[in-house]
């Protein structure tokens, strides 16, 4: 299994959300607080926006939102993505 950042990011939307959910579950198992996970999500968003071309329309929309957002709005986007991933897990 290739776990390089770019190969993981270049997946369909459902696979991408599944990968994020697995990463969040792993962080929870390690006892990392949710606020720290959300901060890490923000850092991942920065890396993706700057270095990885979107692989699907959903990632393209997120990138466009990220690029026009200020730092506070980017924090909100990061928190929203963690909520989307957690909600998907609960369904």
Secondary structure, DSSP 8 states (H G I E B T S, - for coil): ----HHHHHSS-HHHHHHHHHHHHHHHHHTT--HHHHHHHHHHHHHHHHHH---SSHHHHHHHHHHHH--HHHHHHHHHHHHHHHHHHHH-
